[in-house]
Amino acid sequence: MPRISEFYGIIIWMYHNDHEPPHFHSEYGEHMMRFTIDSLEPMGGSLPQRAMRLVREWAELHRGELMENWRKARSDLPLDRIQPLP
């Protein structure tokens, strides 16, 4: 599972050849949640509210890069790192 970003103790990653719809995974401590890239809606799992807000804020800023990484992951290509929240 390639890590693509880390910030405030949150880890973001994508799996190669993962199932549709385009999404990414997030982890904070023992909590995990998947988010769709297009709407940033949760697909399952749980995160504390503050971590969820931070993940969505980050994803809003980097949606284009997330989609590009999704395309790369589906083609089994190396993924790019994405800048964390400041």
N, C-alpha and C positions, 0 to 999 in steps of 0.2 A: 504494500500500500504506500505509494509515493506521497510523502508529505509535500504540500505545496506552500504552506504558510504556517506561522506560529506567532501568536501574540497573546499577552495577558494570561498565559497558561492554557490557551486554547490551541488545539492542533487541527489543521484543516488538511484533508487528503482526498484523493480520488483513486479508485481501482481501475486498472486497465481492463478493457472489455467488459465494463459493468453494464447492467441492464438499463433500459430507458425508464423514465424520462431522464434527460440530462440533470445530474445532481452531484452534490459533493457531501462529504462526511465531515463531521466536527466532533471533537472530543474535549471534554473539560473534566479533569479528575476521573471519576468513575462514570460520568455521564456521557452519552453519545447521542447524536441526532443527525439525520440526513435532511438536506434542504434541496428543493428544486432550484435550478439556476434561473429559470424564467420568472417565477413569481416569488421565490425565496420562502415558499411555504414549507413547513415541516413535513417530512415523509414518514416519520417514525422516530421513536426514541424520546429522550428528554434531556433538557439542559436547564440549569437555573435561569431565571428571567434575565438577569444582567448579562450572562454569557450569551443568551439567545439574541439580545439586542446588539451586542458587540459583533456577533457573527453576521447578522443581517446588515449592520452598518458597513462592515468590511466588504461583504458580498456586493452591496449596492455600488461601491466604489470600483469593484473589480469584475463586474459581470462579464464584460467582453473577454477578459483574460481567462475567466472560468470557462466560458464557452470554447475558447481556443484550446484550453487544456482538455476539455471533454472530447473535442474532435481528435486530439492527439492520443488520448487514452483509448478511444475506440479503435484507433489505428495501431495501437501498441507501440507508440512512439514515446520518447522521454518527455516528461512534463516539465513545464517551466515553474520556477519559484515565483510566488506573487508577494509583493511587498506587504508587510503586516500593517496593522493600524499603528499610527505614531504614538 
